[in-house]
Amino acid sequence: MRIPLMFLNVFVLSVGVLHAQAPDHPTLPLGSRAPDFSLPGVDGRTYSLKDFAGAKVLAVIFTCDHCPTAQAYEDRIKRLVKEYSSRGVAFVAINPNNPAAVRLDELGYTDLDDTFESMKIRAADRRFNFPYLDDGPTESVARLYGPVATPHVFLFDGGRRLRFQGRIDDSEREELAKNFDTRNALEALLAGREPAVKETMVFGCSIKWAEKAGSNRQWMVKVHGEPVTLETADSAALRELRAGKSGKIRVVNVWATWCGPCVAEFDDLMETNLRFRHRDFELVTVAAQFPDEKERVLKFLQRHHASTRNLLFGVNDKYSLMAALDPEWTGAIPHTIVFGTDGEVLYRQTGELDFLALRRAVVPALNALAPWGGLSPVR
C-alpha cells in the first residue's frame, strides 16, 4: 500500500516493522508554542511550564520504562542534563504511554512496566537527574506534542517556540553514534543560532496510545484460548530439567493447588511467561502433588490459562523428586528457581515470589544470550 507523503516525515519501530506517524496524532510543527501541562512527577511534585520559566532552552523528552531503545538512552539523557543544566537548559521527561495499551510481550526487555509506581522505581534505581512525569492515564499532553517513539526530543527556545524535534543521536549503540542532533541543536540555540538540523526521524518503540488497549484485550483473548497440557515427571525428568541444556533461561516454579501463596501468585507467574516467552525463555510449573490428583491440577491450570510447560510429580515418593529437582530445596512451597543454559542457578526463592527480583534475574540473562539493538554483542 502506498503511504501518503504527508505521513512520511517521521517513523517508528514497533515489533520490528516501520510505521508512518499516525494521522490522528500529528507531531507539533516547528515554530509552535510549547503546550502547557500539569503532570505529576515521581518526586511527588506537580509540574507545568512555569516551573521552567527561567530556562534559556527547554528540552521536553518523551520516554518510558519498558522500551529497550529508551533504556539505551537513559545515561545519555543524564549526561546531557549534567552538561547543559548549568548553561541554562531545563530538562523534563514525560512518559506518554497508557499502561493498559502495552501488551505483555512488549515487556520482554524490561524489569518494569510503564505504570506510575514503576516510574518511581526506575527513577530511583537509575538516579534520574531530571523531573520524570506521567502522562499515561490521559495522554492529554502527548496528544498535544505528538511524539512518535520513545525517546523523542522537543527543544524550545526562550520564547518557548519549537526549534528542534527528533532523535538524540543516530544509534542505540552509543559507540556507533555519529550524528549528535540534540546536542548540536542545543549548542546552536544557546549561541543564538538556528539549528542546522531542525527535524529528524525517530527510532524506538511506538507510543502506546489508549486506543491500543482494545487490541491488547483481543490478544489476551487469543492467548487464553491456547491449549493447556499436563505431564507427569519422574526423578530423571526433573534432573534433566535442572541440567538445562535447552539453550534457554528456564524458570521452574513448584506449587500446589492447596497452597494459598502458590494460588495467589499464579496469575502473575503466567504474566511473567507472556512477557518473556518470545525470547530464549521457558517457564515450567511443577505441581508437587500425587499422581492421582492429575485431574484436579489440570482443571486449575486450565482455569488460569497456563499454556506453559506443566509437570506433575509422577511418583508417590515426593522426597526423591524434590532431591532430583533441587538438592538445596528445604521442601516448603512455593519454590522457584531460575536456571541458566548450563543448569547454573541464577535465582532461587522459597516462599512468595518477589516478581521484580525475578525479572531482574531473568532480563540480564536473556540479554546476555541475545542482546537487543541497544546492547553491543557479548564478545
Helices and strands as residue ranges (DSSP letters): G 5-7, E 11-14, E 17-20, E 39-40, E 46-47, G 49-52, E 57-62, H 68-84, G 85-87, E 89-95, G 99-101, G 104-107, H 116-125, E 132-134, H 140-145, E 149-150, E 152-156, E 162-166, G 174-176, H 181-190, E 205-206, G 210-212, H 213-224, E 231-233, H 235-243, E 249-255, H 260-276, E 281-287, G 291-293, H 294-303, E 309-313, H 318-325, E 335-339, E 345-350, H 355-369
